[in-house]
Amino acid sequence: MISINDYPHLLNKYKLLTGLSSTLPIEVIYAAGRFPVDLNNIFITSKNTDEILKSAHNMLSRTICAWTLGVLTEAVSLKLPECVIVTEGDCAHTIPMLAILRDNGISTIPFEFPIDREFSKIKAEILKLIKHYKISVSDCEAVKEKFDKTRMILKEIDELTYKENKVTGFENHLFLISASDFETSPDEFHKKALKFLGSARKRQSEKPELRIGYTGMPPIFSNFYDYISSLGCEIVFNETQKQFSLIDGIGLDIFHAYQNYTYPYTFSARLKDIKKAVEERELDCLIHYVQSFCFHQIEDKMLRDGIKNIPILTLEGDRPGILNENDKLKIESFVTNVIKSKKKKSAVTDKSKSIAQVFGKSLKNKLIAGIDVGSRAVKVAFFNNEKISYRVFDTMDFIIKYMSGDSSEIKNNFEFDVFGPNDGPIEYYSTGYGRYKARIFDATPIPEIQCHAAGACYLTGLNDFTLLDIGGQDMKAIEVRSGEVHGFSMNDKCAAGSGRYLENMARILKTPLEKLASCHENPVPLSVTCATFGETEVICKLMEGVNIDEILAGVNYTVYARVEPMLDSHRSHTGTLVVTSGIALNKAFLAILKKNSGFGRIIVPENPQLVGAIGACVYAKTIL
């Protein structure tokens, strides 16, 4: 993939650069003596993506997807002589983008992939591009014949990825996606790919824990593939990147090759390709990447409806950068659950006994502690045999006092402060957003989703239920079957509906949380789900003379409205809902759940805020 840093060199070497908004018949552009440069690749490899996006706001709204902003800004700032823009079959923003490019003095050529994938239409569109450049079909076919030799190399690189486990998911991604423009130097790219293939053939196979398929747009996260590999797993199918490489069109004429290319047409063509990959590549699961503010998000449900035989994780991104801790948590929890399911390892070693019984036996003569490092509070649960004690700290206070300085001294102070004198060494297990920060205690980090499920099983004695956990800044719905996580959803993109949202609304209305937790009758509709703009809406309701108790009830109902779709997606066949975290102490919210959620039984375990900390110990001793 060429970098923005290569651009000045390219401009000097190739006077006739043509910007591309998406993959299209590059054979035509090369045959015309021009040199295509994929603006997506230029944007994502820049070291200054934040500056690029800031400057883009002079032309487009901040709510436009980062890919659109980046592509448009790069084309304008680099003063490209011309751009070919895919106005049908790609981004919904390309038509206004075309107008903005023209306003900035850039010559633009629209190209359309017909939505019905009709051969005569795609042929006519390619012929129109050929006519524009005043070349012949035979010129383009000669270029395609040459490029197919490079694509044969890419095809083998792809096969070494999923057949022999000799090529990593990132390497696969890099070579396949670079074929969208052949890095503006087909001969050099051919040599580069051939050299890589030669070295890859000599590698030893490394079988991953999971064979993962990646679908959707190429990821905007710079460390996505590295993180997957760090979990012992590998991406062995890059859906869109494979399509960009056009390796499925090898040997076809240019018209049929681009008709065969699935990305720009209806999702049904892509779904067929993904289904084939699931079987052919023996995929254990799929990760579907969706871009914020993008119409392709609609396809997520279509993917899930079309593929039901393997688990699917949806990952959403917005701006270029590394994976945040929430995204890592989702991926880690998803992967952990799929691995456990694949190995058919029971959550309880003896099916005739409950998790509580198995856990109790594991505690004999042991001291263990679970630390749940959340965004608002740190919960610590300490087991001395089967006797449990606990403490709850403000997160900031805990970090300042126990997560900085000399580790041995801190650990000794922490144990004395929290547990008092004890009889021996303590085993630590950590979970929550800050689980890796707890390594100062030599804690073993455990995924949050699994901890909450295990903790709820232990505290309730149940093995089949839906778990709802609303933390300080996120919400989780977890479906538990036979003591194992069957599926989960998280909402962490905004604070609306979280504990922080409730705290903010109580503060704005100058109402104690105890008062908020008592109001559920006649909730006033609150349309704004944003925690920030919600302040304006409740003030307007007060000015309209609405009763404050009804506004408070509306605040509680808004939280329910946020979690309702998640609960529907992970509804237990037993009709049982277990509610944990601080929200479980909100009686008004529980009343709304009982009235509207459809669950026949709603259970709040004792000490609901400690479920994660307790679950860290339970999961470690009954499942790991």
HELIX and SHEET records of a PDB file:
HELIX    1   1 ILE A    4  ASP A    6  5                                   3    
HELIX    2   2 TYR A    7  LYS A   13  1                                   7    
HELIX    3   3 ILE A   26  ALA A   31  1                                   6    
HELIX    4   4 LEU A   39  ILE A   44  1                                   6    
HELIX    5   5 THR A   49  ALA A   56  1                                   8    
HELIX    6   6 ALA A   66  SER A   77  1                                  12    
HELIX    7   7 THR A   94  ASP A  103  1                                  10    
HELIX    8   8 PHE A  119  HIS A  132  1                                  14    
HELIX    9   9 VAL A  137  TYR A  162  1                                  26    
HELIX   10  10 GLY A  169  SER A  178  1                                  10    
HELIX   11  11 PHE A  182  THR A  184  5                                   3    
HELIX   12  12 PRO A  186  ARG A  201  1                                  16    
HELIX   13  13 PHE A  224  SER A  230  1                                   7    
HELIX   14  14 GLU A  239  SER A  245  1                                   7    
HELIX   15  15 ILE A  247  GLY A  249  5                                   3    
HELIX   16  16 ILE A  254  ASN A  260  1                                   7    
HELIX   17  17 PHE A  267  GLU A  280  1                                  14    
HELIX   18  18 PHE A  295  ILE A  298  5                                   4    
HELIX   19  19 GLU A  299  GLY A  306  1                                   8    
HELIX   20  20 GLU A  325  LYS A  342  1                                  18    
HELIX   21  21 ILE A  355  SER A  362  1                                   8    
HELIX   22  22 THR A  395  TYR A  402  1                                   8    
HELIX   23  23 SER A  407  PHE A  419  1                                  13    
HELIX   24  24 LYS A  437  PHE A  441  5                                   5    
HELIX   25  25 GLU A  448  THR A  460  1                                  13    
HELIX   26  26 GLY A  499  ILE A  508  1                                  10    
HELIX   27  27 LEU A  513  LEU A  516  1                                   4    
HELIX   28  28 GLY A  534  MET A  543  1                                  10    
HELIX   29  29 ILE A  548  SER A  569  1                                  22    
HELIX   30  30 GLY A  582  LEU A  585  5                                   4    
HELIX   31  31 LYS A  587  ASN A  596  1                                  10    
HELIX   32  32 PRO A  608  LEU A  610  5                                   3    
HELIX   33  33 VAL A  611  THR A  622  1                                  12    
SHEET    1   A 4 PHE A  35  ASP A  38  0                                        
SHEET    2   A 4 LEU A  17  LEU A  20  1                                        
SHEET    3   A 4 GLU A  82  GLU A  88  1                                        
SHEET    4   A 4 SER A 107  GLU A 112  1                                        
SHEET    1   B 4 GLU A 234  ASN A 238  0                                        
SHEET    2   B 4 ARG A 211  GLY A 216  1                                        
SHEET    3   B 4 CYS A 285  GLN A 291  1                                        
SHEET    4   B 4 ILE A 312  GLY A 317  1                                        
SHEET    1   C 5 LYS A 387  ASP A 394  0                                        
SHEET    2   C 5 ALA A 377  ASN A 384 -1                                        
SHEET    3   C 5 LEU A 367  VAL A 373 -1                                        
SHEET    4   C 5 GLU A 427  THR A 431  1                                        
SHEET    5   C 5 THR A 444  PRO A 445  1                                        
SHEET    1   D 5 GLU A 484  ASN A 491  0                                        
SHEET    2   D 5 MET A 475  ARG A 481 -1                                        
SHEET    3   D 5 PHE A 465  ILE A 470 -1                                        
SHEET    4   D 5 THR A 576  THR A 580  1                                        
SHEET    5   D 5 ARG A 601  ILE A 603  1                                        
END                                                                             
